[in-house]
Amino acid sequence: MLARTLTCLLAMTVVLEVKGLKCKKLPPGKLRKVNLKKETQIYFPTNGVKPSNIKPGAQSTDQVALDGIEIYSRKTLLMKLFLTVNYAPAVGQQGSLMLMFEHDMFAGCGDDSMDGCSQDIPDSTFPVLRPCLDSAPFTATDLPVALQLSKEGNFLVVKNDGKFVGKAAIPYKKCGDPSKGRQWINAVAAEADGLIKIESELCK
């Protein structure tokens, strides 16, 4: 797995891995099924260490904002997940991760609430823009930065190395009507209109 992961890093890919499953390519905008009852990981194209080849005057030398991961119920877009990595100085040292969720205005029940994505947010609000106000520390290694996605109750929960990074409420099937239950997240895709144009893989 180490060799494969490093190969994916060099190829500028995002890898979605479900434990015990095989991989297939996931081009931007191409949906692949997931089951968040199983361990689902997203590997991003950085190990979190500041690259040595960033040219002076580049947009940012201290962080990288990565293309979004789209979250679907079947073919219906519910929300997007964006990760910004604040670089660690070197392997073995700490950097930080910052998340932002973007709830779709329609199927994602996007509203004008101002909740963040901390442990104690309500499960009944769906901000169009949900930035995580607190960054989450991580320790850089030789492996790509990875996020784990899972469904916990009424929330999509995101962790790094088993530690909480952020979460967002899963929208209702019918916005404004909790009695209809929640949407079922069963597909993801790399953002089709992202700037980096990274190619992804889904392992199953």
Disulfide bonds with the S-S distance in Angstrom:
Cys23-Cys203 2.01
Cys109-Cys175 2.12
Cys117-Cys132 1.65
